[in-house]
């Protein structure tokens, strides 16, 4: 009963955080609100959430990483692949090594292996936190795609480094050659497991759907089980479950490109995963806040591990680590942008310092850092406590909070009026796609009309209906195939039509609700009709 109460309280805090973030006059990001609510819960409630690190890792990371891989624009990922790899792999290793040495130098009491473990968990960035911060000052799409790709890959690279650091801390030995060989097995094995399992499951469910029909509930449940299955299988054969979840998400994106599932399944599944993403990320930040009072209560004991007596040293360490992370990221971004072409298809230009600074400030730590640091073992192999575990957790939490605050203050100023290198327009690509789709629709209508009307006395009705539908598609083709001015007028008329249709749909829905309240329309029939209106509105609003 207590566990259920805790889960419900966490979910309620996540809901409340969304409301509070919108009510606050200042643009405070939702993760900071969730941390504050979690701290209030930790102070007011007489319970503490204690999760086994492996269970915590399994519950939260696979679905979040899977969804990131599934939804990331693959074209943007490949277009900026060089920059993303430089940030996700090169910067991750650079951060782990540089920050590991810096932390061990600042805090000699923390063993070098533990310092590297801490630097490994603070190396991955969190795009969800960045998106929350940039809601009122939107991040340019090109920059956001680079950040998404970086976070997708550096989650895996940072957490794989964490795995080796923990092994070194437990065994007291580290072999670079063995680590390199093991890394190849861990990395490529995890990718193969995630991609292979997802491909097999995708083919199997498609085969079943073609023969027995599609069940939306089963399809949604399968999509939820895939990341957990990939993670567990990979971990069972001692590969990276993190990379398996990422590879599963990327493979899912390719499989879903066939468009074989029903439209209603896609709509329901997208809503389901939005809830999963919102809930999982929210619970992680609420848990972070809930753990803060307990960690702070042990601050005096924790600071003694560093050889000092004042708790102010912990604050100085947190600030120093954040400054170190910012300096390393700024240096790497500056080098990366000067070595690679930021604007493809254009002459090489020197990036503005505000672009480099914005990319550096956008390196916010969040859910992955918290999940990673909580996986530090509770005890060594001989049963003794894991060295400096509480200190590492405190420093990681401090890095998360300070990076969120710094980004929420710095990013709006840096992004305000920032001129990014021009991005290629996709208008011609969109026009071509709409024209091709309209032509295919006209051809299909002609075939259906001929098949349905053949041998019937009322064939004129089929011809009239088909002509009315095809006129709509012909108007779309004419508006998209004209010159620049004609295309602009066509898009303007489409926007006017969209606004009018949305107004009409809202009026229909308002009238139906009025009829329900007046008991002139049954609730079951009303749900059916209102859902149809909702789907139409989603079509025109999108």
N, C-alpha and C positions, 0 to 999 in steps of 0.2 A: 504493500500500500504506500509506503514512504517513497519508494522509487517512482511510482506512478505520479505521486504528488510533486516530486522534484521535476519530472519531465514536463508536467502541465505548467508548473511555475516558470520553467525556462521558456516554454512556448509563449506563455502570456507575456513574459518580459520582451520577447522578440516582437510581438504584436505592438506592445506599448512603445517600444523604441521607434517603430515606424511612425506612429502618431506623434510622439514627442519631437522627432527630428523635423517634422513638417510644421509643428506649432512654434518652435523656437525662432525668434527673430533673426538670430545670427546663423550663417550657413555652417552649422556644426555637422560634420559627417555622421551618418548613422552608426558606424562602428564605435565611435567615441561615446555616443548616447547609450549604446548597448553595454559598453564596459562600465559606464556609470551606474546603469540599472543593475548590472550584475553585482557591483560593489555594494549597492544598497541592500540587495537580497542577502549577500554574504554577511553584512553587518546586522540585519534585522532578523533573519531566519536562524533557527537553531540547528542547521544542518550544513554539511559540507559534501560536495561532490567529489568522490574519490574513484577515479577510473583506472583500470589497468591500462598501461600505455599501449599495449598491443590492441586491446579492444577499442581504445580511443582512435588509434590510427585506422583500424578497419572500418569503424562506423562512419567517419567523416571524410577521409581523404579520397577513397576510390570514386564515390559518386561525384564529388566536386571536380576532380581532375578529369574524369570521364566526360563530364558536361563541358568543361573548358575545351577539351580536344574535339568534341562533337560540334560545338557551335562556332569555333574560330573560323573566320573566312580563309579557306585554304589558298585561294588565289593570292590574297594579301600575304599569307604566311610564306608562300614560295617567292613572291616578288621581292620581299625584304628579307629573304632567307639568310643572306650573308650577314646583315646587320643583326638580325635576331640571334644567329648562332654565336656571333662575337659577344653579344651581351649575355646570352643564356649559358653558354659553356665557358667561354674565356673569362668573362667577368665573375662567374660563379666560382671558378677555381682560384682566380686572382683574389677574390674576397675571402674565401676560406683560408688561403695561405696567409694573406696579409693581416686579416683580423685575428686569426689564430695566434700569430706571433705577437701582435700588439696586445691582445688580452693577456697572454701568458707573461709578457713583459710588465704590464701594469699590475697584474695580480699573480705573483710568483706562487702563491699558495694553491692556485688552480693548476692541476697537472696539464701538461702540454696537450695530451690527447683530449682531455675534457674541454680545453680552450678551443681546439679544432672542432670538436663536436658543437660547441656553442656557436662558433663562426659559421658552421655548416647550416645550422637552423635559422640563422639571421640573414643568410645570403639570398634565399628566394624572396621575390616580391609578390605582392597580392593585388591583382587587377580589380578585384571586387571593391577593396578599400579605396583604390584610386578612383574608380567610377563613382563611388559614393561622395568622395570629396569634390569631384569635378561636375556634380550635377548642375550647379548654378553657373559654373564657368566651364562649358564643355571642352574636353580635350579634343584637338583636331583628330580626325579619323585616322590619318596616316600614323600619327604618333600613338594613338590608342591601339592600333593593330600591332605595332612593334612591341608595345608594352604587353599586350595579350600573348603574343608569340613568345616573348622572353619569359614571362611568368609560367607559361605552359611547360617550357623546357627546363627552366632553372629550378622549378619545383623538384623535378626528377634528379637533376645533377646535384643539387644541394643536399637532398635527402639520401642519395647514394653515398655522397661524401660523409654524411652523418653516420651511416651504417658502418663504414670503415673506421671512423674515429671511435665509435663506441666499442668496436671489436678490439681496437688497439688499447683502449682504456681498460677493458676487461682482461686481456691477455698480457698486456705490458710489452708486446712485441709488434713490430710493423715492418713488413717487407714490401718495398716499392714494386719489385718484380711480381710477387704474388698478388699484390693489390691490383696491378695492371691487368694481369690475366683474369683475376676474379671480376674486375670491373667489366671486361669484355663479355664474360659469361652472364653477369648480372644484367648488363644493359641490353645486349642483343637477345638474350633469352627472354627477358621481360617483354621486349618489343614483339618477339615472335609469338609468345603466348597470348598477349593481348590482341594482336592482329588476327592470329589464327583462330582463336576461340570466337571472336566476334564474327569472322567470316563464316565459320561453320554454323553458328547459331542463326546468322542471317539467312543463309541458304536453306537451312532446315525449316525455319518459320515461314519462309516464302513458299516452300514446297507444300507445307501443311495448309497454308492459306489458300493456295490455288485449288486444292482438292476438297477441303472441308469448309472453306469460307473463313473470313477473318473475324476474330473476336477482339474488340478494342481493349478490353480489360486485360486480356492475356498479353497483347502486344506491349502495353504499358508496363506490365509487371516484368516481362522479359527484358525490356530496356533497363529496368532498375537492377535486375539480377546480374546482367552482363559485367558491370565493373567489379562487383564483389566476387564473381566467379573468376574473372581474370586475375584479380589481386590474390585470391587464395591459391589458385593453381600455381601462379608464379612463385609465391612465397614457399609453397610446398616443395618445389624443386630448387629452392635457394636462388631464385632470380629476383629482380626488382618488381614487386607488386605495384609500385608507383608508376614505373615506365609501362607496365602492362595495362594499367588503367588509362594512361595517356594514349597509348597505341590503340586501345579498344575504342576510345572516343574518336580518334582520327579515322579509324576504319569504319566506324558507324556512320560517319559523315559521308564516306564514299559509297557505302552500301545503300544509304537512304537516298542517294542521288538517282536511283532507278525509279523512284516515285511509285512503288507498287502498293504501298499501304493506302487505306482509305483516308479521305480528307478528314473525316470526323475523328479518326484515330490520331492524326497529326495534331489537330486542334486540342484534343483532350490531353495528349501526351505532352505537348508544349506547356500547357497549364500546370500539369502535374510536376514537371521538372522545374518550372519556375518556383513552385512552392517548396520543392526539395532544396533548391539552391538558397532561397531566402531563409528557410528554416535552419539548414545546416550551418550556413555562415553566421546567422544570428546567434544560434546557440553557442557556437565556438567563442564569439566575442562576449556573450553574457557569462560563459564559464570563465573566461579570462578575468572579467571583473569580479566574479564570485570568489576567485582564488586570491585576488589582491589582498583583502584584509588578513587572510591567514599568512600570506607571504610577508606582508608588512609587520605582522605581529612577531615574526621571527627575525626581523631585520637586525636587531641588536646582536642576536646569535650569529646571523649570517655574516655580518660585517667583521666579526672576529676572525672568520676564515681568511680575510684579506690582510690580517695583521694590524688592523686599525680598531678604534673604539667608537668613533663617531659615525652615526648613520649617514651623515652628509657625504661620506666617501662613496656610498652606493650611488647617490645622485650624480656625483662627479664621474663615476665610472660609466653610468648610463649615457651621460652627455658626451663623454670622450668616445665611447663606442659609436654613437650616432655620428659624431663629427668624422670619425675614421671611415665609417661606411660611406658618408657623403663625399669625402675626399677621394676615396678609391673609385667610387662610381663616376664622379665628375671626371677624373683623370682617364678612366677607361672609355667613357662616352666621348670625350674629346678626341682621344686617339682613334676610336672606332669611326667617328664621323669624318675624320680627316683622312682615314685610309680607305673608306668606302664611299660610294656615290649615293648621297642622300636623295637627290632628285634624279631618278632614272630618266634616260632619254634627253638629258640636258647636259650642258657643259658643267664641269666640276666647279662648284662654288663653295666658299667657306661658310659653314653654318653659323648663324647668329648665336651669340653667347647665351641669349635667353632660351634658345632651343636646347642647348646643352644643359643649362641650369634647370629647365623644366623637366627634361628627361632624368636628371639627377634627383630632383625633389620627388618625382613620381615613383621612386623606388621605395614604396611604402611596404612595411612588413605587416602581416596580419595573420589569417587563419592558419596558413601552412607553418609559419614560425611557431605559433602556439602549439599546434598539433605535434610538430617535430620535437620541441623541447620537452613536452610531457612524455615522450617515449624514452627519455633517458632512463636506464634501469634504476630500480629502487635499491639494488644491492649488487655487490660484486659476486664473483663466482664462489668466493669463500664465505659468503654471508655477511660480510662487512658492508656498511653503507656506501653507496656510490659517492665518490669524492666530489664535493662542491656542487651537488645536484640542486639544492635550494638556491644557491648563489646563481647558478646558471639560469634557473627558471626566473628568478627575480630580474636578472639583467635582460633576458629575452623579453619579458613583459615590459620592462622599461623601454626597450628599443621600439616595441610595437606602439606604445602610447606616445612616445616622443616623436616618432616618425609620422604618426597620424596627425599630431598637432602641427608639426613643422610643415607638412604638406598642405594641410588645410589653410595655413596662413600664407605659405609661399606660392603655391600653385596658382591661386586666383590672380595674384599680382603678376606673375610671370606670363600667364596665358592671356591676360587681358590685352587685346589688340596685337597679339603675337602673329606675325606674318610667316606662315609656313611656306616652304617651297610649293609651287602650284602642283596640284594633283591632276592626273589625266581625267577628262570628263568621260563618264559612262553613258551619256545621253544617247549617243549613236548606237551603242550596244543595246540599250534598253529599247530604242525604237525598232531596231532590227528584230529583236526577240518578240516584241508585241505584234509586229507585222507578220512574222512567220507563224506565230500562234493563231492569229486571226485567219490567215490563209488555210491553216490546217483545220480550223473550226468550220470554215465555209465548206471545205471539201467533205468533212464528216457529215454536215447537215444535208448536203446534196445526196450523199449515199443513203442516209437514214430516210430522207423524204421519198426517195425512189423506192426503197424497200418497203416502206409502210404503205405507200399509195398504190403500189402495183396491184392491178386487178380490182380496185375498189371503185365504187360509183361516186364517192365523195372525195375524189382525188384533189379537187380544187381547194379543199380546206387545208390539206397538207402542203400544197404549193404556197398558199397564202401565208400560213404560219412560218414555213421555211424562209420565205422572202422577207418577212418582218424581222426574223432573227438575223438573217444574213445582212440586212441593211445596217444593223448595228456594227457588225464586224467590218463591213466595207467602209463605214465612216471612220473607224479606227485606222484602217489601212491608209485612207486618203489623208488623214490628219498627221500620220507619221511619215508618209513617203513624199510629202511636198518639200518645198524649199525651206530655208531657215525660217523665213517669216511665216510661211504656212504652218510649219511645225509648231512654232511658238503660239500661233492663234489656236491651233488644235489642242495643244496642252492647256491653254487658258480656258477653252470651252469645256475640256474634260474636268478641270478644277471647279468651274462653275456648276457643271452637272453633278459633280461629287458633293459639293456643298448642299445643293438642293435635295439630292437623294438622302443625305444624312439628316437634313431637317425633316423630310417626309417620314423617314424611318423613326425618328424620335417622336414625332407626332403620333404615328401608329402605335408605338409602344405605350405612350402616355394614355391614349384612348383605351387600349386593352387593359391597362392597370385600373383605369376608372371603371370599366365594365366589370372587372373582378370585384372591386370594392362595392359596386352596386348589385353584385350577385347576378349580373346579366351574362356572365361567362364563367364556365367551370374552370377550376384551378388546373386540372390535368391538361385540358385543351389549351389553356392560357400558357402553360409552360412550353408546350410544343410550338405555339405560334411565336412566342417571345424569343425562343431559341433561334427560330428561323430569322427573325429580325436582327438578333445579336450577330449571327453569322454574316448576314448581309452588311451590317454596319462595320464589322471587323474587316470585311473585304474592301469597303469604300474608304474607311478611315486609314487603312494601311497603305 
